[in-house]
Amino acid sequence: MRLRVEFTTEPFDLDEAPAHAVVAREVVQSADLDAVDVGPFGNTAEGGADEVLTAVDSLLRKDLASGATRVSLQVNVIAEDSK
């Protein structure tokens, strides 16, 4: 099974990336995921279910410890092509 996670962290700071945003970026970029897109207002990552869920666990724990007051996320199952 393949999953896609979309997430944002708060509080926002448009002048400088807060510590929790930097931590979130580092977690998903260092995870064993197939695709990662990090942006100023939202982030996405895709991969196998185990890899995505492991990254989400690490993301939540490290982000909250780094000062995030809210982490909003959505996890979707990606339909695999039937060939």
PyMOL commands that place a pseudoatom at each C-alpha (Angstrom):
pseudoatom trace, name=CA, resn=MET, resi=1, chain=A, elem=C, hetatm=0, pos=[0.000, 0.000, 0.000]
pseudoatom trace, name=CA, resn=ARG, resi=2, chain=A, elem=C, hetatm=0, pos=[1.211, 3.494, -0.858]
pseudoatom trace, name=CA, resn=LEU, resi=3, chain=A, elem=C, hetatm=0, pos=[0.343, 6.582, 1.156]
pseudoatom trace, name=CA, resn=ARG, resi=4, chain=A, elem=C, hetatm=0, pos=[0.497, 10.324, 0.672]
pseudoatom trace, name=CA, resn=VAL, resi=5, chain=A, elem=C, hetatm=0, pos=[0.717, 12.648, 3.667]
pseudoatom trace, name=CA, resn=GLU, resi=6, chain=A, elem=C, hetatm=0, pos=[0.030, 16.368, 3.532]
pseudoatom trace, name=CA, resn=PHE, resi=7, chain=A, elem=C, hetatm=0, pos=[0.890, 18.452, 6.580]
pseudoatom trace, name=CA, resn=THR, resi=8, chain=A, elem=C, hetatm=0, pos=[1.400, 21.929, 7.965]
pseudoatom trace, name=CA, resn=THR, resi=9, chain=A, elem=C, hetatm=0, pos=[2.916, 23.086, 11.221]
pseudoatom trace, name=CA, resn=GLU, resi=10, chain=A, elem=C, hetatm=0, pos=[2.113, 26.145, 13.283]
pseudoatom trace, name=CA, resn=PRO, resi=11, chain=A, elem=C, hetatm=0, pos=[2.727, 28.814, 14.410]
pseudoatom trace, name=CA, resn=PHE, resi=12, chain=A, elem=C, hetatm=0, pos=[3.605, 30.431, 11.091]
pseudoatom trace, name=CA, resn=ASP, resi=13, chain=A, elem=C, hetatm=0, pos=[6.377, 32.964, 10.733]
pseudoatom trace, name=CA, resn=LEU, resi=14, chain=A, elem=C, hetatm=0, pos=[6.697, 34.568, 7.317]
pseudoatom trace, name=CA, resn=ASP, resi=15, chain=A, elem=C, hetatm=0, pos=[10.003, 36.284, 8.143]
pseudoatom trace, name=CA, resn=GLU, resi=16, chain=A, elem=C, hetatm=0, pos=[12.002, 33.247, 9.240]
pseudoatom trace, name=CA, resn=ALA, resi=17, chain=A, elem=C, hetatm=0, pos=[11.331, 29.518, 9.338]
pseudoatom trace, name=CA, resn=PRO, resi=18, chain=A, elem=C, hetatm=0, pos=[10.613, 28.545, 12.954]
pseudoatom trace, name=CA, resn=ALA, resi=19, chain=A, elem=C, hetatm=0, pos=[12.523, 25.646, 14.508]
pseudoatom trace, name=CA, resn=HIS, resi=20, chain=A, elem=C, hetatm=0, pos=[9.566, 23.277, 14.208]
pseudoatom trace, name=CA, resn=ALA, resi=21, chain=A, elem=C, hetatm=0, pos=[9.292, 23.957, 10.450]
pseudoatom trace, name=CA, resn=VAL, resi=22, chain=A, elem=C, hetatm=0, pos=[12.993, 23.240, 9.982]
pseudoatom trace, name=CA, resn=VAL, resi=23, chain=A, elem=C, hetatm=0, pos=[12.622, 20.013, 11.967]
pseudoatom trace, name=CA, resn=ALA, resi=24, chain=A, elem=C, hetatm=0, pos=[9.617, 18.948, 9.869]
pseudoatom trace, name=CA, resn=ARG, resi=25, chain=A, elem=C, hetatm=0, pos=[11.562, 19.538, 6.660]
pseudoatom trace, name=CA, resn=GLU, resi=26, chain=A, elem=C, hetatm=0, pos=[14.546, 17.558, 7.965]
pseudoatom trace, name=CA, resn=VAL, resi=27, chain=A, elem=C, hetatm=0, pos=[12.358, 14.642, 9.066]
pseudoatom trace, name=CA, resn=VAL, resi=28, chain=A, elem=C, hetatm=0, pos=[10.612, 14.161, 5.717]
pseudoatom trace, name=CA, resn=GLN, resi=29, chain=A, elem=C, hetatm=0, pos=[13.708, 14.828, 3.625]
pseudoatom trace, name=CA, resn=SER, resi=30, chain=A, elem=C, hetatm=0, pos=[15.741, 12.259, 5.561]
pseudoatom trace, name=CA, resn=ALA, resi=31, chain=A, elem=C, hetatm=0, pos=[12.979, 9.622, 5.608]
pseudoatom trace, name=CA, resn=ASP, resi=32, chain=A, elem=C, hetatm=0, pos=[12.944, 6.724, 3.163]
pseudoatom trace, name=CA, resn=LEU, resi=33, chain=A, elem=C, hetatm=0, pos=[10.161, 8.237, 1.035]
pseudoatom trace, name=CA, resn=ASP, resi=34, chain=A, elem=C, hetatm=0, pos=[9.652, 8.248, -2.736]
pseudoatom trace, name=CA, resn=ALA, resi=35, chain=A, elem=C, hetatm=0, pos=[8.566, 11.878, -3.155]
pseudoatom trace, name=CA, resn=VAL, resi=36, chain=A, elem=C, hetatm=0, pos=[8.810, 14.924, -0.897]
pseudoatom trace, name=CA, resn=ASP, resi=37, chain=A, elem=C, hetatm=0, pos=[7.632, 18.459, -1.630]
pseudoatom trace, name=CA, resn=VAL, resi=38, chain=A, elem=C, hetatm=0, pos=[8.310, 21.060, 1.065]
pseudoatom trace, name=CA, resn=GLY, resi=39, chain=A, elem=C, hetatm=0, pos=[6.742, 24.491, 0.743]
pseudoatom trace, name=CA, resn=PRO, resi=40, chain=A, elem=C, hetatm=0, pos=[6.062, 27.546, 2.892]
pseudoatom trace, name=CA, resn=PHE, resi=41, chain=A, elem=C, hetatm=0, pos=[2.375, 26.754, 3.444]
pseudoatom trace, name=CA, resn=GLY, resi=42, chain=A, elem=C, hetatm=0, pos=[2.155, 22.998, 3.053]
pseudoatom trace, name=CA, resn=ASN, resi=43, chain=A, elem=C, hetatm=0, pos=[4.215, 19.882, 2.611]
pseudoatom trace, name=CA, resn=THR, resi=44, chain=A, elem=C, hetatm=0, pos=[3.611, 16.516, 0.981]
pseudoatom trace, name=CA, resn=ALA, resi=45, chain=A, elem=C, hetatm=0, pos=[5.383, 13.183, 0.997]
pseudoatom trace, name=CA, resn=GLU, resi=46, chain=A, elem=C, hetatm=0, pos=[4.656, 9.823, -0.601]
pseudoatom trace, name=CA, resn=GLY, resi=47, chain=A, elem=C, hetatm=0, pos=[5.918, 6.320, -0.094]
pseudoatom trace, name=CA, resn=GLY, resi=48, chain=A, elem=C, hetatm=0, pos=[5.149, 2.890, 1.216]
pseudoatom trace, name=CA, resn=ALA, resi=49, chain=A, elem=C, hetatm=0, pos=[2.769, 2.676, 4.160]
pseudoatom trace, name=CA, resn=ASP, resi=50, chain=A, elem=C, hetatm=0, pos=[5.424, 1.665, 6.694]
pseudoatom trace, name=CA, resn=GLU, resi=51, chain=A, elem=C, hetatm=0, pos=[7.797, 4.419, 5.586]
pseudoatom trace, name=CA, resn=VAL, resi=52, chain=A, elem=C, hetatm=0, pos=[5.133, 7.138, 5.619]
pseudoatom trace, name=CA, resn=LEU, resi=53, chain=A, elem=C, hetatm=0, pos=[3.744, 6.089, 8.997]
pseudoatom trace, name=CA, resn=THR, resi=54, chain=A, elem=C, hetatm=0, pos=[7.243, 5.949, 10.495]
pseudoatom trace, name=CA, resn=ALA, resi=55, chain=A, elem=C, hetatm=0, pos=[7.951, 9.439, 9.141]
pseudoatom trace, name=CA, resn=VAL, resi=56, chain=A, elem=C, hetatm=0, pos=[4.632, 10.758, 10.518]
pseudoatom trace, name=CA, resn=ASP, resi=57, chain=A, elem=C, hetatm=0, pos=[5.415, 9.356, 13.975]
pseudoatom trace, name=CA, resn=SER, resi=58, chain=A, elem=C, hetatm=0, pos=[8.843, 11.003, 13.954]
pseudoatom trace, name=CA, resn=LEU, resi=59, chain=A, elem=C, hetatm=0, pos=[7.421, 14.223, 12.517]
pseudoatom trace, name=CA, resn=LEU, resi=60, chain=A, elem=C, hetatm=0, pos=[4.801, 14.564, 15.255]
pseudoatom trace, name=CA, resn=ARG, resi=61, chain=A, elem=C, hetatm=0, pos=[7.163, 13.760, 18.116]
pseudoatom trace, name=CA, resn=LYS, resi=62, chain=A, elem=C, hetatm=0, pos=[10.018, 15.991, 16.932]
pseudoatom trace, name=CA, resn=ASP, resi=63, chain=A, elem=C, hetatm=0, pos=[7.812, 18.856, 15.757]
pseudoatom trace, name=CA, resn=LEU, resi=64, chain=A, elem=C, hetatm=0, pos=[5.929, 19.138, 19.036]
pseudoatom trace, name=CA, resn=ALA, resi=65, chain=A, elem=C, hetatm=0, pos=[9.206, 18.955, 20.963]
pseudoatom trace, name=CA, resn=SER, resi=66, chain=A, elem=C, hetatm=0, pos=[10.536, 21.790, 18.777]
pseudoatom trace, name=CA, resn=GLY, resi=67, chain=A, elem=C, hetatm=0, pos=[7.757, 24.242, 19.583]
pseudoatom trace, name=CA, resn=ALA, resi=68, chain=A, elem=C, hetatm=0, pos=[4.928, 23.463, 17.180]
pseudoatom trace, name=CA, resn=THR, resi=69, chain=A, elem=C, hetatm=0, pos=[1.571, 24.342, 18.689]
pseudoatom trace, name=CA, resn=ARG, resi=70, chain=A, elem=C, hetatm=0, pos=[-0.398, 22.580, 15.954]
pseudoatom trace, name=CA, resn=VAL, resi=71, chain=A, elem=C, hetatm=0, pos=[0.362, 19.985, 13.319]
pseudoatom trace, name=CA, resn=SER, resi=72, chain=A, elem=C, hetatm=0, pos=[-2.391, 19.444, 10.772]
pseudoatom trace, name=CA, resn=LEU, resi=73, chain=A, elem=C, hetatm=0, pos=[-2.085, 16.398, 8.590]
pseudoatom trace, name=CA, resn=GLN, resi=74, chain=A, elem=C, hetatm=0, pos=[-4.021, 14.276, 6.192]
pseudoatom trace, name=CA, resn=VAL, resi=75, chain=A, elem=C, hetatm=0, pos=[-3.055, 10.780, 5.073]
pseudoatom trace, name=CA, resn=ASN, resi=76, chain=A, elem=C, hetatm=0, pos=[-4.472, 9.309, 1.860]
pseudoatom trace, name=CA, resn=VAL, resi=77, chain=A, elem=C, hetatm=0, pos=[-4.145, 5.915, 0.262]
pseudoatom trace, name=CA, resn=ILE, resi=78, chain=A, elem=C, hetatm=0, pos=[-2.797, 6.257, -3.263]
pseudoatom trace, name=CA, resn=ALA, resi=79, chain=A, elem=C, hetatm=0, pos=[-4.501, 4.008, -5.774]
pseudoatom trace, name=CA, resn=GLU, resi=80, chain=A, elem=C, hetatm=0, pos=[-1.945, 1.825, -7.492]
pseudoatom trace, name=CA, resn=ASP, resi=81, chain=A, elem=C, hetatm=0, pos=[-2.162, 1.334, -11.232]
pseudoatom trace, name=CA, resn=SER, resi=82, chain=A, elem=C, hetatm=0, pos=[-3.615, -2.031, -12.120]
pseudoatom trace, name=CA, resn=LYS, resi=83, chain=A, elem=C, hetatm=0, pos=[-1.705, -3.298, -15.145]
for i in range(1, 83): cmd.bond("trace and resi %d" % i, "trace and resi %d" % (i + 1))
show_as sticks, trace
zoom trace
